[in-house]
Amino acid sequence: MNVRLWYPHLDVYDTVRRMLALIVAWSERDMTPERLYVSDFYLASPALLHKTRMDSETRKDFQALSVMRPEKGFLSYPSSQMLFAKMEPVQKEALRTIVGKGFVAIEPLRQGRIEGGDKLPEIADTVFVTQAERRVVEFLVESFARIGADAPGELRLSTGLRRPGT
């Protein structure tokens, strides 16, 4: 019997699904590609949020989710930085797909902002997320991804996630 492992981090289709869930939930116009990529990373592996720095209010919101610590789970993760770097081509391909389908507007993207495109309202109610994922999405867009919204690079410092060239 052949067994094949599936990694949501490296699956373009699942990345499209996760990113659409985040874009639909994000109500303001201050989402950047970097914040989308970081949020998607933690939506794919919420257990790794335990290893980030958060202020006490954000940490309290996160603890309310009851996400299992990575060392207590079945999966073992490589370093967050390595996994984030490995996800880069998958996330970029997923974002290109989302833009190509008209779910993200191209002009704001050229200016470094993610905004819903013309077709996003048509699929907004059909983006599938589990109940557990929905809770993580809400935490990410309402609390975590807003860290340092007024200070570029602050989210990167809180997470330690960085890609070459950024």
KEVOVO-306633 format. One record per atom (N, C-alpha, C): x, y, z; atom name. Coordinates in pm, 1 decimal, decimal comma, m for minus. Atoms other than C-alpha are relative to their C-alpha. Layout:
BEGIN
[[X; Y; Z]; CA];
...
END
This chain:
BEGIN
[[84,4; m117,9; 0,0]; N];
[[0,0; 0,0; 0,0]; CA];
[[88,9; 124,3; 0,0]; C];
[[m72,1; m126,5; 4,5]; N];
[[131,2; 341,2; m92,6]; CA];
[[m74,9; 103,5; 82,4]; C];
[[57,9; m106,7; m80,5]; N];
[[71,8; 621,4; 151,6]; CA];
[[63,4; 129,9; m45,0]; C];
[[m50,2; m128,7; 44,3]; N];
[[102,0; 977,6; 42,0]; CA];
[[m44,8; 106,8; 98,2]; C];
[[33,3; m107,4; m92,2]; N];
[[119,1; 1266,6; 282,9]; CA];
[[m42,3; 122,9; m77,6]; C];
[[47,2; m123,0; 60,8]; N];
[[m65,0; 1584,8; 197,9]; CA];
[[33,7; 114,5; 95,1]; C];
[[m36,3; m116,0; m78,7]; N];
[[65,9; 1917,1; 317,2]; CA];
[[m79,8; 120,3; m50,0]; C];
[[79,6; m114,0; 46,7]; N];
[[m184,4; 2204,3; 299,8]; CA];
[[86,8; 122,0; m32,0]; C];
[[m90,5; m111,8; 23,2]; N];
[[109,6; 2446,1; 308,2]; CA];
[[49,9; 3,5; m144,3]; C];
[[m60,2; 10,3; 132,3]; N];
[[227,7; 2323,5; m32,0]; CA];
[[m102,6; m33,9; m108,4]; C];
[[108,5; 28,4; 93,7]; N];
[[m109,2; 2277,0; m203,5]; CA];
[[m59,6; 131,8; m48,0]; C];
[[47,4; m127,5; 54,6]; N];
[[m201,9; 2565,0; m434,3]; CA];
[[m150,8; 15,6; 17,8]; C];
[[145,9; m9,6; m9,6]; N];
[[m573,3; 2484,4; m429,2]; CA];
[[m44,8; 30,1; 142,8]; C];
[[36,5; m28,0; m138,6]; N];
[[m592,2; 2477,7; m50,6]; CA];
[[44,7; 140,5; 39,2]; C];
[[m47,0; m135,2; m27,9]; N];
[[m387,9; 2797,2; m37,8]; CA];
[[m96,7; 103,1; m57,0]; C];
[[101,9; m88,9; 58,0]; N];
[[m638,8; 2964,5; m272,4]; CA];
[[m120,7; 6,8; 92,9]; C];
[[115,9; 5,8; m89,6]; N];
[[m920,6; 2849,9; m42,2]; CA];
[[25,9; 79,9; 127,7]; C];
[[m32,3; m71,6; m123,8]; N];
[[m746,4; 2980,4; 270,2]; CA];
[[10,1; 150,0; m22,9]; C];
[[m16,2; m143,3; 28,0]; N];
[[m652,0; 3311,5; 111,5]; CA];
[[m134,1; 66,8; m27,3]; C];
[[132,9; m57,2; 24,7]; N];
[[m1005,9; 3367,8; m14,5]; CA];
[[m76,4; 17,4; 130,5]; C];
[[67,6; m12,7; m129,6]; N];
[[m1139,4; 3302,0; 335,5]; CA];
[[51,5; 122,6; 75,2]; C];
[[m58,5; m116,0; m67,6]; N];
[[m899,7; 3564,2; 473,3]; CA];
[[m42,7; 131,4; m67,2]; C];
[[36,6; m121,3; 73,2]; N];
[[m977,8; 3819,6; 200,6]; CA];
[[m146,8; 34,5; 23,1]; C];
[[143,2; m23,3; m24,0]; N];
[[m1353,7; 3776,4; 247,1]; CA];
[[m21,4; 54,9; 140,6]; C];
[[18,5; m42,0; m139,2]; N];
[[m1320,1; 3822,4; 624,1]; CA];
[[61,8; 137,3; 29,3]; C];
[[m70,0; m126,7; m23,3]; N];
[[m1091,7; 4127,3; 597,7]; CA];
[[m85,8; 112,9; m53,5]; C];
[[95,6; m100,9; 42,8]; N];
[[m1323,3; 4426,7; 587,8]; CA];
[[64,0; 132,5; m42,4]; C];
[[m61,4; m127,8; 36,1]; N];
[[m1086,2; 4724,4; 568,3]; CA];
[[90,4; m14,7; m121,5]; C];
[[m83,2; m1,4; 119,0]; N];
[[m858,4; 4823,0; 285,0]; CA];
[[149,2; 3,8; 33,9]; C];
[[m140,8; m9,2; m38,1]; N];
[[m529,5; 4791,7; 474,8]; CA];
[[74,3; m133,2; m7,2]; C];
[[m70,0; 127,1; 14,8]; N];
[[m442,2; 4432,0; 384,9]; CA];
[[107,9; 14,2; m107,1]; C];
[[m110,4; 1,1; 94,7]; N];
[[m106,4; 4395,6; 215,7]; CA];
[[30,3; m144,7; m36,8]; C];
[[m37,6; 138,0; 31,6]; N];
[[32,7; 4090,7; 37,5]; CA];
[[76,9; m66,8; 114,0]; C];
[[m76,2; 59,3; m110,5]; N];
[[275,9; 4037,6; 326,8]; CA];
[[m92,3; m45,2; 113,1]; C];
[[94,2; 37,9; m106,4]; N];
[[m7,2; 4036,6; 582,9]; CA];
[[m85,6; m118,5; m43,3]; C];
[[75,6; 113,9; 51,4]; N];
[[m204,6; 3799,1; 361,2]; CA];
[[84,7; m127,0; 7,2]; C];
[[m86,9; 117,6; m2,2]; N];
[[93,0; 3561,9; 328,0]; CA];
[[22,8; m50,3; 142,9]; C];
[[m22,6; 39,0; m140,0]; N];
[[163,4; 3564,2; 702,6]; CA];
[[m127,3; m59,8; 59,4]; C];
[[127,3; 51,5; m51,7]; N];
[[m205,0; 3515,7; 787,1]; CA];
[[m29,8; m137,8; m56,9]; C];
[[21,2; 130,1; 62,3]; N];
[[m230,3; 3229,7; 539,4]; CA];
[[90,6; m105,6; 62,9]; C];
[[m93,8; 92,6; m63,8]; N];
[[77,6; 3067,6; 692,0]; CA];
[[m56,2; m50,0; 133,3]; C];
[[52,4; 39,1; m130,8]; N];
[[m81,0; 3070,1; 1036,9]; CA];
[[m138,0; m64,1; m7,2]; C];
[[125,9; 71,4; 18,8]; N];
[[m419,2; 2960,0; 905,8]; CA];
[[29,5; m146,0; m35,8]; C];
[[m38,6; 136,5; 35,5]; N];
[[m246,2; 2654,6; 757,8]; CA];
[[59,8; m74,7; 118,9]; C];
[[m62,8; 62,9; m116,4]; N];
[[m61,2; 2588,4; 1084,3]; CA];
[[m20,1; 85,8; 124,5]; C];
[[28,3; m87,5; m114,8]; N];
[[m232,6; 2766,2; 1375,7]; CA];
[[79,9; m33,3; 125,5]; C];
[[m78,8; 37,2; m118,2]; N];
[[m29,0; 2572,4; 1632,2]; CA];
[[127,7; 83,3; 10,5]; C];
[[m123,6; m78,6; m1,6]; N];
[[274,1; 2779,5; 1532,0]; CA];
[[m21,0; 141,9; 52,5]; C];
[[26,9; m130,5; m61,1]; N];
[[101,4; 3093,5; 1662,3]; CA];
[[50,7; 5,8; 143,7]; C];
[[m52,9; 3,9; m137,2]; N];
[[218,3; 2979,5; 2006,3]; CA];
[[141,9; 54,9; 6,3]; C];
[[m141,0; m40,3; 2,1]; N];
[[572,6; 3070,1; 1899,4]; CA];
[[19,5; 145,4; m42,1]; C];
[[m10,1; m140,2; 40,4]; N];
[[495,1; 3431,4; 1810,7]; CA];
[[m12,1; 91,1; 121,0]; C];
[[16,4; m100,5; m105,2]; N];
[[507,2; 3748,8; 2017,5]; CA];
[[m130,6; 73,5; m23,4]; C];
[[127,6; m72,7; 7,9]; N];
[[172,0; 3910,5; 2092,0]; CA];
[[m14,4; 83,3; 127,1]; C];
[[30,4; m74,5; m121,7]; N];
[[53,1; 4177,4; 2328,2]; CA];
[[m99,7; m81,5; 82,1]; C];
[[81,4; 81,6; m91,3]; N];
[[m149,0; 4053,3; 2625,9]; CA];
[[m144,1; m16,1; m48,3]; C];
[[138,4; 8,7; 48,2]; N];
[[m489,1; 4132,8; 2470,8]; CA];
[[m11,2; m97,6; m116,9]; C];
[[0,3; 90,9; 115,1]; N];
[[m407,0; 3952,0; 2146,8]; CA];
[[24,8; m142,7; 47,0]; C];
[[m29,9; 133,8; m53,6]; N];
[[m260,5; 3658,3; 2342,1]; CA];
[[m124,1; m58,4; 68,3]; C];
[[123,1; 46,9; m65,6]; N];
[[m581,7; 3636,1; 2546,7]; CA];
[[m101,8; m47,1; m103,7]; C];
[[90,1; 40,8; 108,8]; N];
[[m788,0; 3624,7; 2225,2]; CA];
[[45,0; m132,8; m60,0]; C];
[[m52,9; 123,3; 57,6]; N];
[[m559,3; 3352,9; 2091,4]; CA];
[[m23,7; m118,3; 94,6]; C];
[[19,1; 109,8; m95,6]; N];
[[m578,3; 3142,7; 2409,5]; CA];
[[m145,4; m45,9; 4,3]; C];
[[142,0; 36,3; 2,1]; N];
[[m957,7; 3150,0; 2383,1]; CA];
[[m30,3; m100,4; m112,2]; C];
[[19,7; 95,3; 109,8]; N];
[[m921,4; 2945,2; 2061,9]; CA];
[[33,9; m143,4; 40,2]; C];
[[m43,2; 132,3; m48,3]; N];
[[m767,8; 2652,3; 2257,5]; CA];
[[73,5; m79,6; m107,9]; C];
[[m81,8; 66,6; 101,5]; N];
[[m519,7; 2571,4; 1980,8]; CA];
[[108,6; m79,5; 71,2]; C];
[[m99,1; 87,8; m61,0]; N];
[[m297,7; 2278,1; 2073,1]; CA];
[[141,3; 48,7; m32,3]; C];
[[m140,2; m36,2; 20,0]; N];
[[70,9; 2354,6; 2118,8]; CA];
[[63,6; m96,4; m100,0]; C];
[[m58,0; 86,9; 102,9]; N];
[[287,0; 2218,1; 1835,2]; CA];
[[69,1; m123,7; 56,8]; C];
[[m70,7; 114,5; m58,6]; N];
[[488,5; 1992,4; 2065,0]; CA];
[[m94,4; m106,7; 56,6]; C];
[[96,9; 95,9; m52,3]; N];
[[170,0; 1823,3; 2190,9]; CA];
[[m83,0; m66,5; m109,8]; C];
[[78,9; 53,1; 110,6]; N];
[[25,1; 1750,1; 1848,5]; CA];
[[67,2; m118,1; m68,0]; C];
[[m47,7; 115,2; 75,7]; N];
[[69,7; 1460,7; 1609,8]; CA];
[[109,7; 39,5; m98,5]; C];
[[m96,6; m45,9; 99,2]; N];
[[259,6; 1662,4; 1349,7]; CA];
[[120,6; 63,6; 64,9]; C];
[[m116,8; m76,8; m42,5]; N];
[[610,1; 1787,8; 1392,7]; CA];
[[30,5; 97,5; m113,1]; C];
[[m20,6; m105,9; 96,7]; N];
[[685,3; 2113,9; 1218,4]; CA];
[[148,3; 33,2; m12,0]; C];
[[m134,2; m57,1; 12,1]; N];
[[1011,8; 2239,4; 1073,7]; CA];
[[m3,9; 141,0; 58,1]; C];
[[1,9; m136,6; m52,1]; N];
[[1115,4; 2587,8; 1177,6]; CA];
[[m100,9; 82,5; m80,1]; C];
[[99,3; m85,7; 64,9]; N];
[[853,6; 2849,8; 1100,0]; CA];
[[60,9; 74,0; m118,0]; C];
[[m65,2; m75,8; 105,9]; N];
[[1101,5; 3049,0; 892,7]; CA];
[[22,7; m87,2; m124,0]; C];
[[m25,2; 88,8; 112,3]; N];
[[1192,1; 2749,8; 677,1]; CA];
[[m130,9; m36,2; m71,5]; C];
[[128,7; 35,3; 59,1]; N];
[[829,6; 2646,4; 621,3]; CA];
[[m59,9; 118,8; m74,9]; C];
[[51,5; m120,6; 64,5]; N];
[[729,5; 3005,0; 538,7]; CA];
[[73,1; 24,2; m132,5]; C];
[[m77,7; m17,4; 123,1]; N];
[[1010,8; 3029,1; 282,2]; CA];
[[m39,4; m104,8; m104,2]; C];
[[38,5; 107,3; 92,0]; N];
[[909,0; 2694,5; 129,9]; CA];
[[m138,9; 25,3; m59,8]; C];
[[134,9; m30,3; 47,7]; N];
[[549,7; 2819,5; 95,5]; CA];
[[m3,3; 112,6; m102,4]; C];
[[1,6; m119,8; 84,8]; N];
[[650,5; 3128,6; m102,4]; CA];
[[m49,7; m24,7; m142,2]; C];
[[49,8; 16,2; 137,6]; N];
[[605,9; 2991,7; m457,6]; CA];
[[m146,5; m43,7; m4,9]; C];
[[139,2; 45,4; m4,2]; N];
[[276,7; 2825,3; m360,8]; CA];
[[m92,7; 118,5; 27,2]; C];
[[82,6; m116,3; m32,2]; N];
[[138,5; 3143,8; m206,8]; CA];
[[m5,0; 99,0; m115,7]; C];
[[m1,4; m93,1; 113,4]; N];
[[246,0; 3356,7; m502,4]; CA];
[[m85,4; m53,3; m114,8]; C];
[[83,2; 60,3; 104,6]; N];
[[84,5; 3114,0; m747,1]; CA];
[[m148,1; 10,9; 37,4]; C];
[[138,7; m11,5; m45,3]; N];
[[m234,4; 3113,4; m537,0]; CA];
[[m50,7; 143,2; m17,1]; C];
[[42,8; m139,5; 15,4]; N];
[[m245,7; 3494,3; m534,5]; CA];
[[m17,7; 34,7; m147,4]; C];
[[16,6; m23,2; 144,7]; N];
[[m191,3; 3504,1; m913,3]; CA];
[[m131,8; m60,7; m49,1]; C];
[[125,0; 66,0; 38,6]; N];
[[m481,2; 3260,3; m951,3]; CA];
[[m120,1; 81,9; 45,7]; C];
[[109,1; m79,9; m55,9]; N];
[[m706,4; 3469,7; m727,0]; CA];
[[m18,2; 129,2; m79,9]; C];
[[5,2; m122,5; 80,1]; N];
[[m619,2; 3784,7; m922,3]; CA];
[[m54,7; m31,1; m138,9]; C];
[[43,1; 38,1; 133,9]; N];
[[m668,3; 3606,8; m1255,1]; CA];
[[m148,6; m30,7; m8,9]; C];
[[143,4; 30,8; m2,7]; N];
[[m1017,0; 3495,7; m1153,4]; CA];
[[m85,0; 122,1; 33,2]; C];
[[74,1; m123,2; m28,2]; N];
[[m1112,5; 3853,4; m1061,6]; CA];
[[m45,4; 13,6; 144,3]; C];
[[39,5; m6,8; m141,0]; N];
[[m1139,6; 3794,4; m685,2]; CA];
[[77,0; 107,2; 76,0]; C];
[[m79,0; m108,2; m57,6]; N];
[[m872,4; 4056,3; m609,4]; CA];
[[22,5; 102,5; m110,1]; C];
[[m18,3; m108,3; 97,3]; N];
[[m848,1; 4393,9; m782,5]; CA];
[[148,1; 19,1; m29,0]; C];
[[m140,7; m5,3; 40,4]; N];
[[m526,2; 4432,6; m978,6]; CA];
[[66,2; 135,3; 26,0]; C];
[[m61,0; m132,1; m20,1]; N];
[[m470,7; 4810,9; m951,5]; CA];
[[44,1; 22,4; 145,3]; C];
[[m47,1; m14,7; m138,4]; N];
[[m465,5; 4822,0; m568,5]; CA];
[[116,7; m94,1; 30,9]; C];
[[m109,6; 94,2; m23,1]; N];
[[m239,2; 4513,2; m575,4]; CA];
[[131,7; 57,3; m49,6]; C];
[[m122,1; m64,4; 52,0]; N];
[[11,8; 4703,3; m788,4]; CA];
[[51,8; 106,2; 95,8]; C];
[[m38,4; m101,3; m98,7]; N];
[[12,3; 4966,1; m512,7]; CA];
[[28,5; m61,8; 136,3]; C];
[[m34,7; 68,2; m124,2]; N];
[[72,4; 4702,5; m245,4]; CA];
[[m116,6; m25,5; 94,7]; C];
[[117,8; 25,1; m83,2]; N];
[[m285,6; 4657,1; m119,0]; CA];
[[m82,0; m112,7; m60,6]; C];
[[91,3; 105,8; 43,2]; N];
[[m520,9; 4360,8; m136,0]; CA];
[[m142,2; 51,7; 20,7]; C];
[[140,9; m39,5; m6,4]; N];
[[m879,4; 4460,2; m217,0]; CA];
[[m80,4; m98,2; m83,2]; C];
[[86,9; 90,5; 73,4]; N];
[[m1166,5; 4244,2; m328,6]; CA];
[[m28,5; 50,2; m140,1]; C];
[[29,2; m33,6; 138,2]; N];
[[m1226,3; 4234,7; m701,8]; CA];
[[m148,3; m11,4; m29,8]; C];
[[139,6; 2,4; 42,8]; N];
[[m1548,8; 4241,2; m899,4]; CA];
[[m69,2; m132,7; 27,3]; C];
[[59,6; 133,5; m11,7]; N];
[[m1606,2; 3866,0; m872,0]; CA];
[[m5,3; m51,2; 144,2]; C];
[[m3,5; 48,9; m138,2]; N];
[[m1539,8; 3832,5; m496,4]; CA];
[[m138,4; m13,0; 62,9]; C];
[[132,6; 15,7; m62,0]; N];
[[m1901,2; 3900,4; m387,1]; CA];
[[m76,2; m123,9; m48,5]; C];
[[69,4; 116,4; 54,5]; N];
[[m2020,0; 3617,6; m613,1]; CA];
[[35,4; m129,3; 73,2]; C];
[[m43,0; 124,8; m63,6]; N];
[[m1819,4; 3355,5; m424,4]; CA];
[[18,6; 13,7; 151,1]; C];
[[m27,6; m25,1; m141,7]; N];
[[m1792,3; 3513,3; m78,1]; CA];
[[m71,7; m97,3; 93,1]; C];
[[76,1; 89,5; m87,2]; N];
[[m2063,0; 3291,2; 70,8]; CA];
[[30,5; m147,1; m23,3]; C];
[[m26,0; 140,3; 32,4]; N];
[[m1930,4; 2973,6; m89,3]; CA];
[[140,4; m45,9; 35,4]; C];
[[m135,6; 39,5; m39,9]; N];
[[m1571,3; 2977,1; 40,1]; CA];
[[m12,5; m91,1; 121,2]; C];
[[15,5; 99,3; m105,6]; N];
[[m1553,8; 2663,0; 251,3]; CA];
[[110,1; 10,3; 104,4]; C];
[[m91,5; 9,5; m113,9]; N];
[[m1392,1; 2680,0; 593,3]; CA];
[[m72,1; m75,3; 110,6]; C];
[[59,2; 71,9; m112,2]; N];
[[m1448,1; 2453,0; 888,5]; CA];
[[m28,1; 98,4; 113,0]; C];
[[29,3; m86,8; m114,9]; N];
[[m1577,6; 2593,9; 1215,2]; CA];
[[128,6; 39,4; 71,7]; C];
[[m127,4; m29,5; m66,0]; N];
[[m1229,6; 2567,7; 1370,0]; CA];
[[79,9; 101,6; m82,5]; C];
[[m71,6; m94,7; 85,9]; N];
[[m1076,3; 2745,5; 1069,4]; CA];
[[m64,3; 138,1; 6,8]; C];
[[70,6; m129,0; m5,3]; N];
[[m1342,3; 3017,0; 1086,1]; CA];
[[42,2; 77,8; 125,2]; C];
[[m42,5; m66,9; m123,9]; N];
[[m1243,8; 3092,5; 1445,5]; CA];
[[142,0; 54,1; m14,2]; C];
[[m138,4; m45,0; 21,4]; N];
[[m876,1; 3114,3; 1345,9]; CA];
[[1,9; 116,7; m98,2]; C];
[[8,3; m109,9; 96,6]; N];
[[m962,3; 3333,9; 1045,1]; CA];
[[m41,9; 127,7; 72,1]; C];
[[46,8; m117,8; m73,4]; N];
[[m1153,5; 3572,0; 1273,0]; CA];
[[109,7; 55,9; 89,8]; C];
[[m109,8; m45,6; m85,0]; N];
[[m862,9; 3586,3; 1518,0]; CA];
[[108,6; 67,7; m83,8]; C];
[[m106,6; m55,1; 83,7]; N];
[[m612,0; 3646,6; 1239,9]; CA];
[[m36,1; 137,5; m54,4]; C];
[[34,4; m127,8; 64,2]; N];
[[m801,6; 3926,3; 1065,1]; CA];
[[m39,1; 108,3; 100,1]; C];
[[43,8; m100,7; m96,7]; N];
[[m937,9; 4096,4; 1375,9]; CA];
[[107,6; 38,0; 101,0]; C];
[[m100,4; m28,7; m102,3]; N];
[[m636,0; 4073,7; 1605,8]; CA];
[[142,5; m13,9; m52,1]; C];
[[m140,4; 29,3; 25,4]; N];
[[m316,2; 3909,1; 1494,8]; CA];
[[58,8; 74,7; m119,3]; C];
[[m56,6; m63,0; 120,1]; N];
[[m264,4; 4041,5; 1140,9]; CA];
[[m1,7; 151,4; 7,7]; C];
[[4,0; m145,1; m17,4]; N];
[[m332,6; 4392,7; 1266,7]; CA];
[[117,8; 49,4; 84,5]; C];
[[m118,2; m39,8; m76,9]; N];
[[m16,5; 4389,0; 1479,3]; CA];
[[86,7; 88,3; m88,6]; C];
[[m86,7; m90,9; 73,7]; N];
[[189,6; 4684,2; 1366,2]; CA];
[[m58,8; 55,0; m127,3]; C];
[[63,4; m53,3; 120,7]; N];
[[m65,1; 4804,6; 1111,6]; CA];
[[51,2; 140,0; m31,5]; C];
[[m50,8; m135,6; 21,0]; N];
[[77,3; 5154,1; 1161,2]; CA];
[[152,4; 5,3; m2,7]; C];
[[m146,3; 5,7; m0,3]; N];
[[441,4; 5038,6; 1176,8]; CA];
[[47,0; m113,7; m90,1]; C];
[[m43,9; 105,9; 91,4]; N];
[[571,1; 4851,0; 872,2]; CA];
[[113,2; m83,5; 60,3]; C];
[[m101,4; 90,1; m51,9]; N];
[[776,0; 4547,4; 967,7]; CA];
[[m28,1; m53,9; 138,8]; C];
[[29,8; 43,3; m137,0]; N];
[[621,4; 4508,3; 1313,2]; CA];
[[m55,4; m142,1; 3,9]; C];
[[53,1; 136,4; 6,1]; N];
[[426,0; 4195,7; 1216,1]; CA];
[[112,9; m98,6; m26,4]; C];
[[m115,0; 84,8; 29,4]; N];
[[745,7; 4049,0; 1072,9]; CA];
[[83,8; m22,0; 126,0]; C];
[[m76,1; 14,1; m124,2]; N];
[[925,6; 4116,8; 1403,0]; CA];
[[m72,2; m89,8; 100,2]; C];
[[78,0; 81,3; m93,5]; N];
[[643,8; 3955,0; 1601,9]; CA];
[[2,6; m147,8; m35,4]; C];
[[6,1; 138,8; 44,9]; N];
[[652,1; 3640,4; 1393,4]; CA];
[[136,8; m59,9; m28,4]; C];
[[m130,1; 50,3; 41,1]; N];
[[1015,7; 3614,7; 1290,2]; CA];
[[0,8; m49,7; m143,5]; C];
[[10,0; 47,6; 137,2]; N];
[[893,0; 3532,9; 938,9]; CA];
[[53,9; 105,6; m94,8]; C];
[[m60,6; m89,4; 98,1]; N];
[[1094,5; 3683,9; 661,5]; CA];
[[38,8; m81,4; m121,3]; C];
[[m42,1; 65,7; 123,5]; N];
[[1153,6; 3594,3; 302,4]; CA];
[[118,1; 76,8; m58,2]; C];
[[m113,5; m70,1; 61,5]; N];
[[1473,5; 3670,9; 114,6]; CA];
[[m49,3; 112,0; m90,5]; C];
[[37,1; m114,0; 84,1]; N];
[[1449,3; 4011,9; m49,7]; CA];
[[m107,0; 88,1; 60,2]; C];
[[101,1; m86,7; m63,2]; N];
[[1187,5; 4152,4; 192,9]; CA];
[[55,6; 67,2; 121,0]; C];
END
